[in-house]
Amino acid sequence: MKAAIIIVWFGPFPPWFSAFLVSCSRVHCVDWHIFHDHPLEFSVPEQVILHDYSPEEFQSAVTARLGWNGKAIEPYKLCDFRPAFGVLFEEYIENYDYFGWGDLDVVFGNVDQFLYGIIDRWDVISFSDDVPSNHFILIRNTERHRNLYRQIKDYPSLLQSPEYVGVDDFVFPTVLRAQPRAWFKELHATPFIRVKPWADGTHNYPTRWLWNQGQLTNNLDVGFEFLYLHFMIWKGGYRDYYCRTRNWEGLDASRLTVNAGSESFAISADGLTPQRPRAMKELRRMGLDTTPIYDYRRRLRIKALSWLT
């Protein structure tokens, strides 16, 4: 089974995009199709397919395929169009079993291992239990599923609003959850969110992550690996639902870039730090295997010692 993730990005690519690319290079069951209008200075793995694409082309596609004829679309407003990506980019995904969309502020772990046994059993696969995991979501690639956006109430009028109205986060979930084979499960991918406690139910989050030859772990959940890390908080920008933490605003680009051939690097509030590759270990999968049992003293000791650093 093979999946295609669609990402539309207009403007320069951020330096931390290099970590996204390196992590994609270890995945075999997913291709990322990125539609963009800016030169790229990074080496791209074969799993990432770039398409020269302008905002004007996107608006033309929206007009032709959705019957919407509006003004120029602001970058963040693009998220409201995600439910229709299966139609807007239909010709690019015709040879895939699943399609979906995602973000660039993500580092992927052992995706192939996590999806084995899940993919093909479900029509909608979300790695967040309350809202769709719009940073990485999979939907079966059939004509019916590509057209699920038509079930969104007042979708044309929602698209007419010049500002982002949260169609992907707060409106489309009702349609996705109504599907007979929809899988919504929390795999704990986005730390430091006020409304989203961590695996043990607290708001104490891991502070340092390690990507090592495709395996993703952190300094808190010892013995577990993760499907991916959505480092939305550290990349910067204010959101009122963030827990307090330092972010990368003000850091030099050199501290947010990893080399194309990197085998191991750490992700923390200090940026991206090269590491020596480590021996691979067989670990449990957060969210899929046995739920971790935490002892509070052990948790504090792990944080104090900064294991995996």
C-alpha positions as CSV (number, residue, x, y, z in Angstrom):
1,M,0.0,0.0,0.0
2,K,1.2,3.5,-0.9
3,A,0.1,6.9,0.3
4,A,0.5,10.4,-1.1
5,I,0.6,13.4,1.2
6,I,-0.1,16.8,-0.5
7,I,1.5,20.0,0.8
8,V,1.0,23.4,-0.7
9,W,3.7,25.9,0.4
10,F,4.2,29.4,-1.1
11,G,7.3,31.4,-0.2
12,P,10.8,30.6,0.9
13,F,11.3,27.3,2.7
14,P,12.5,27.6,6.4
15,P,15.8,26.1,7.4
16,W,14.2,23.4,9.6
17,F,12.7,22.0,6.4
18,S,16.0,20.1,6.1
19,A,15.0,17.9,9.1
20,F,11.7,17.1,7.5
21,L,13.4,16.0,4.3
22,V,16.0,13.8,6.1
23,S,13.2,12.1,8.1
24,C,11.2,11.4,4.9
25,S,14.2,9.7,3.4
26,R,13.7,6.7,5.7
27,V,10.0,6.2,4.8
28,H,8.9,3.8,2.0
29,C,5.1,3.6,2.1
30,V,4.5,7.4,1.7
31,D,5.4,10.0,-0.9
32,W,5.1,13.7,-0.2
33,H,4.0,15.9,-3.1
34,I,5.0,19.5,-2.4
35,F,3.5,22.3,-4.6
36,H,5.6,25.4,-4.2
37,D,6.7,28.6,-6.0
38,H,10.2,29.2,-4.6
39,P,13.7,27.8,-5.2
40,L,14.9,25.1,-2.9
41,E,18.4,25.0,-1.5
42,F,18.1,21.5,0.1
43,S,18.8,18.1,-1.3
44,V,15.5,16.2,-1.7
45,P,15.0,12.5,-1.2
46,E,13.1,10.5,-3.8
47,Q,10.1,10.3,-1.4
48,V,9.6,14.0,-1.8
49,I,8.3,15.1,-5.2
50,L,8.4,18.9,-5.9
51,H,6.0,20.6,-8.3
52,D,6.5,24.2,-9.4
53,Y,3.2,25.8,-8.6
54,S,2.0,29.3,-8.1
55,P,-0.8,30.9,-6.1
56,E,-2.4,31.8,-9.3
57,E,-2.4,28.2,-10.5
58,F,-4.0,27.1,-7.2
59,Q,-6.7,29.7,-7.5
60,S,-7.4,28.6,-11.1
61,A,-7.7,25.0,-10.0
62,V,-10.1,26.1,-7.2
63,T,-12.2,28.0,-9.7
64,A,-12.3,25.2,-12.3
65,R,-12.9,22.3,-9.9
66,L,-14.8,23.7,-7.0
67,G,-16.7,26.5,-8.9
68,W,-15.3,29.1,-6.5
69,N,-14.2,32.4,-8.0
70,G,-12.8,34.6,-5.3
71,K,-9.9,36.9,-4.5
72,A,-6.3,35.9,-3.9
73,I,-6.0,33.2,-1.2
74,E,-3.9,34.0,1.8
75,P,-1.3,31.3,2.8
76,Y,-3.0,30.2,6.0
77,K,-6.4,30.2,4.3
78,L,-5.1,27.3,2.2
79,C,-5.9,25.0,5.2
80,D,-9.6,25.5,4.6
81,F,-9.2,24.0,1.2
82,R,-7.5,20.8,2.4
83,P,-10.7,18.7,2.5
84,A,-10.9,19.2,-1.3
85,F,-7.2,18.4,-2.0
86,G,-8.2,15.0,-3.4
87,V,-10.1,16.7,-6.2
88,L,-7.8,19.8,-6.6
89,F,-4.8,17.5,-7.1
90,E,-6.5,14.4,-8.4
91,E,-4.2,13.7,-11.3
92,Y,-1.1,13.6,-9.0
93,I,-2.5,10.9,-6.7
94,E,-4.2,8.6,-9.1
95,N,-1.7,5.8,-8.6
96,Y,-1.9,5.8,-4.8
97,D,-4.0,3.8,-2.4
98,Y,-4.3,6.6,0.1
99,F,-4.0,10.4,-0.1
100,G,-3.9,13.1,2.6
101,W,-2.2,16.3,3.5
102,G,0.3,17.5,6.0
103,D,2.7,20.1,7.3
104,L,6.4,20.8,7.0
105,D,7.1,21.3,10.7
106,V,7.3,17.6,11.3
107,V,10.0,15.0,11.8
108,F,8.9,11.5,11.0
109,G,9.9,8.3,12.8
110,N,9.5,4.7,11.7
111,V,6.4,5.3,9.6
112,D,6.5,2.0,7.8
113,Q,6.4,0.0,11.1
114,F,3.7,2.1,12.6
115,L,1.4,1.9,9.6
116,Y,1.9,-1.9,9.2
117,G,-1.4,-3.5,10.3
118,I,-3.3,-0.2,10.2
119,I,-3.2,0.9,6.7
120,D,-5.6,-0.9,4.4
121,R,-7.9,-1.7,7.3
122,W,-9.4,1.8,7.6
123,D,-10.7,4.4,5.2
124,V,-9.8,7.4,7.4
125,I,-6.6,7.3,9.5
126,S,-6.0,10.1,12.0
127,F,-3.2,10.1,14.6
128,S,-5.1,12.5,16.9
129,D,-8.2,11.4,18.8
130,D,-10.1,14.7,18.9
131,V,-9.5,16.5,15.6
132,P,-8.0,15.2,12.4
133,S,-4.2,15.0,12.5
134,N,-3.9,17.6,9.7
135,H,-0.1,17.6,9.9
136,F,-0.3,14.0,8.7
137,I,-3.6,12.3,7.8
138,L,-4.5,9.5,5.4
139,I,-7.8,8.9,3.5
140,R,-8.5,6.1,1.1
141,N,-8.1,7.2,-2.5
142,T,-11.5,6.5,-4.0
143,E,-13.9,8.9,-5.8
144,R,-16.3,8.8,-2.9
145,H,-13.6,9.7,-0.4
146,R,-12.1,12.4,-2.6
147,N,-15.5,14.1,-2.7
148,L,-16.2,13.9,1.0
149,Y,-15.8,17.7,1.2
150,R,-19.2,18.0,-0.6
151,Q,-20.8,16.9,2.7
152,I,-19.4,20.0,4.6
153,K,-22.3,22.3,5.4
154,D,-22.1,25.7,3.7
155,Y,-18.6,24.8,2.4
156,P,-18.7,27.4,-0.5
157,S,-19.6,30.2,1.9
158,L,-16.8,29.1,4.3
159,L,-14.3,29.3,1.5
160,Q,-15.5,32.8,0.6
161,S,-14.4,34.1,3.9
162,P,-10.9,35.7,3.4
163,E,-9.7,34.5,6.7
164,Y,-9.0,31.0,7.9
165,V,-12.1,29.6,9.6
166,G,-10.8,26.1,10.7
167,V,-12.6,23.9,8.2
168,D,-9.9,21.2,8.4
169,D,-9.8,21.3,12.2
170,F,-13.3,22.0,13.4
171,V,-15.8,21.4,10.5
172,F,-14.5,18.5,8.4
173,P,-14.1,16.1,11.5
174,T,-17.8,15.6,11.6
175,V,-17.7,14.2,8.1
176,L,-14.6,12.1,8.6
177,R,-15.8,10.5,11.9
178,A,-19.1,9.6,10.2
179,Q,-17.3,7.2,7.8
180,P,-17.9,3.5,8.6
181,R,-14.2,2.8,8.9
182,A,-12.6,5.8,10.5
183,W,-9.7,5.4,12.9
184,F,-8.9,8.3,15.3
185,K,-6.3,7.4,17.9
186,E,-4.0,9.7,19.9
187,L,-0.3,8.9,19.2
188,H,1.0,12.0,21.0
189,A,2.8,13.9,18.3
190,T,2.4,17.6,19.3
191,P,3.8,18.6,22.7
192,F,3.2,21.8,24.6
193,I,-0.5,22.2,23.7
194,R,-2.7,23.4,26.7
195,V,-5.7,21.4,25.7
196,K,-3.7,18.2,25.0
197,P,-2.2,16.4,27.9
198,W,0.7,14.1,27.3
199,A,0.6,10.3,27.5
200,D,0.4,10.1,31.3
201,G,-2.4,12.7,31.5
202,T,-0.2,15.6,32.7
203,H,1.1,18.7,31.0
204,N,4.7,17.7,31.6
205,Y,6.1,17.3,28.1
206,P,9.4,15.9,26.7
207,T,11.9,18.6,26.1
208,R,14.4,16.8,23.8
209,W,13.8,14.4,20.9
210,L,16.2,12.2,19.1
211,W,15.9,11.1,15.4
212,N,18.3,8.2,15.0
213,Q,18.4,6.4,11.6
214,G,14.6,6.7,11.3
215,Q,13.7,6.0,14.9
216,L,12.2,8.8,16.9
217,T,12.4,8.9,20.7
218,N,12.5,11.5,23.5
219,N,14.0,12.2,26.9
220,L,10.9,11.4,28.8
221,D,9.1,8.4,27.4
222,V,12.0,5.9,27.8
223,G,11.4,2.6,26.0
224,F,9.0,4.1,23.4
225,E,9.4,5.4,19.9
226,F,7.0,7.8,18.1
227,L,5.4,8.0,14.7
228,Y,6.4,11.6,14.3
229,L,7.0,14.9,16.1
230,H,5.0,18.0,15.2
231,F,7.3,20.7,16.4
232,M,4.8,23.5,15.8
233,I,5.6,25.2,19.1
234,W,9.4,25.4,18.7
235,K,9.3,26.9,15.2
236,G,7.9,30.1,16.7
237,G,4.9,32.3,16.5
238,Y,2.3,33.0,19.2
239,R,-0.7,30.9,19.8
240,D,-2.9,31.3,22.9
241,Y,-3.1,27.5,23.3
242,Y,0.7,27.0,23.6
243,C,2.2,26.0,26.9
244,R,5.1,28.3,27.8
245,T,8.4,27.2,26.2
246,R,11.3,28.8,24.4
247,N,11.1,28.6,20.6
248,W,13.5,29.1,17.7
249,E,12.8,32.7,16.8
250,G,16.1,34.5,16.9
251,L,18.2,31.4,16.3
252,D,20.7,31.5,13.4
253,A,19.7,29.3,10.5
254,S,22.8,27.2,11.0
255,R,21.3,25.9,14.3
256,L,18.1,24.9,12.5
257,T,19.6,23.0,9.6
258,V,20.7,19.4,9.3
259,N,22.8,17.9,6.4
260,A,21.1,15.8,3.8
261,G,23.1,12.7,4.8
262,S,22.4,13.0,8.5
263,E,21.9,9.8,10.4
264,S,21.1,11.3,13.8
265,F,20.1,14.7,15.2
266,A,18.4,16.1,18.3
267,I,15.4,18.4,18.3
268,S,14.9,20.8,21.2
269,A,14.3,24.4,22.1
270,D,18.0,24.9,21.3
271,G,17.4,24.0,17.7
272,L,18.6,21.0,15.6
273,T,21.8,19.4,16.9
274,P,23.9,16.8,15.0
275,Q,24.4,13.5,17.0
276,R,26.5,10.4,16.5
277,P,24.4,7.5,15.3
278,R,23.4,5.1,18.0
279,A,22.7,1.4,18.1
280,M,19.1,0.7,17.2
281,K,16.9,-0.7,19.9
282,E,13.5,-2.5,19.6
283,L,11.1,-0.2,21.3
284,R,7.4,-0.1,22.0
285,R,5.3,2.2,19.8
286,M,3.6,5.1,21.6
287,G,-0.1,5.0,21.1
288,L,-0.2,1.5,19.6
289,D,1.5,-0.8,22.1
290,T,0.9,-1.1,25.9
291,T,0.1,2.2,27.5
292,P,3.2,3.5,29.4
293,I,3.0,3.5,33.2
294,Y,4.8,6.5,34.8
295,D,6.1,6.9,38.2
296,Y,6.3,10.6,39.1
297,R,9.7,10.4,40.7
298,R,11.0,8.4,37.8
299,R,9.7,11.0,35.5
300,L,11.4,13.8,37.3
301,R,14.7,11.9,37.3
302,I,14.5,11.3,33.6
303,K,14.0,15.0,33.0
304,A,16.8,15.9,35.4
305,L,19.3,13.5,33.8
306,S,18.2,14.5,30.2
307,W,18.5,10.9,29.0
308,L,19.0,10.5,25.3
309,T,21.1,13.7,25.1
